[in-house]
Amino acid sequence: MSARVARLSRRRFFKAAAAAGAVIAAPTIVSAAAVGKDGAVAASDRITLGAIGIGNRGSYDLGCILWEPDVRVVAVADVRGRNRKRAKDKVDGKYGNKDCVPFIDFRELLARSDIDAVLIATGPNWHATASIIAAKAGKDVYCEKPCTKNIVQSLELAAAFRRTARVFQGGMQRRNLPGFMFAVDLARSGRLGKLRAVHAHPGGMGTRMSGWMPAEPQPAREEVDWDMYLGPAAWRPFNKRLLGGFNFEKGGGMVGGGVLEWGSHCVDLCQWANDADSTAPVEYLPAEKGQTSATYANGVKLVIRGGGWLKGMGSCPVRFEGDTGWVETGDNGDLVVSSPDLLVGMGAKLHGYPANNHLRDFFNCVKTRGEPLANANVACHTHIACHATNISLFLGRKLAYDPVKNVFPRDAQANRLRSEALRDPWHF
């Protein structure tokens, strides 16, 4: 090395060292929130979240999330311009800034490396597909129900979260509400005797196909991105009546979703009460006199019925019956039991709608890497039970189901309804 180069190198070194020293010597101001003082949550312990699909239900969930002190919402995504603006204003208003970034395409939100978890509250047509894409992007997911459109998609959802080791919570919030939890514990603990039957409210039993609606002028992408709204659904012309969220292709392409809508809640609670979170009934009967039924391998009968509930139970009623006792409850938070002794140990009454406890269960598991109460395996089998019931209703006949192989044995017609084609590029 020449003397001139050596002098230049030394000069550069001492200049860099001096600059570094100046930076070190300068006072550093760190906010109280960054280090967790004054009751704030330290940035290092904060979950950064993006919200995907912020219509009616998504807006409700977002409102609950914004009150969580250890969660920070940084971005929202929705195919509808008015939803994006409303959500951004809501987030910015809560935090007192203009930092929330709105996206049309949720994949741009998922590409942000600073986002730990996402809320998915799109229309049901998108739930499973968006959840699987999010898991592959390394995000934990809270997904509204119904979580899947068919049996095969239910299996794909569980496999994706098992493979990626991401946390998933299906939006069956009644798993984290005291009255329902207490009723389920009565069944699982044996306090009702040997369990014989579990009863669920379906919300409806219609299973007609979605069909086609008249074409209307398609709005600009900034107002509604129609192609992204359709997503994995078969293409069809724009019609504003399809923008309600609970639209076509909700549960095997069946309008109304058959038993899937309330079944996502009520059948889910029956699955839990029967310790059936990793399986599904093995036999399904079509509707008769306003109800349908299925039978588990352990002999417990699942009754899905619209009427005959005790007065005042509210929405989402369930009933569990054993050899020595029974319990019935619903969204009003009351429990009616066969004997007052069964109420010993019951805690405070809480109405069945709030999602706060369920979201908190999710966020706790994001931090601990534990399994939430409505994890992907639970959601998979609850939805399989609902989808198989819908197939029986649609075909109008008795079906046998193998919950190990997840097929209808020797029944080609029923097996064709286990899945449906997804539009490019949304298939896996």
Secondary structure, DSSP 4 states (H G I P E B T S, - for coil): --HHHHHHHHHHHHHHHHHHHHHHHS-----HHHHT-TTPPPGGGPEEEEEE--SHHHHHHHHHHTT-TTEEEEEEE-SBHHHHHHHHHHHHHHHTSS-PEEESSHHHHHT-TT--EEEE-S-TTTHHHHHHHHHHTT-EEEEPSS--SSHHHHHHHHHHHHHHT--EEES-GGGGSHHHHHHHHHHHTTTTSSEEEEEE--S-----B-------PPPPTTTB-HHHHHTTSPP----GGGTTSS-SSSSTTBGGGTTHHHHHHHHHHHHHHTT-TT---SEEEEEETTEEEEE-TTS-EEEEESS-PPTT--SS-EEEEESS-EEEE-TT--EEESSGGGGTT------S---HHHHHHHHHHHHH----TT-HHHHHHHHHHHHHHHHHHHHTS-EE-BTTTTB-TT-HHHHHTT-----TTS--
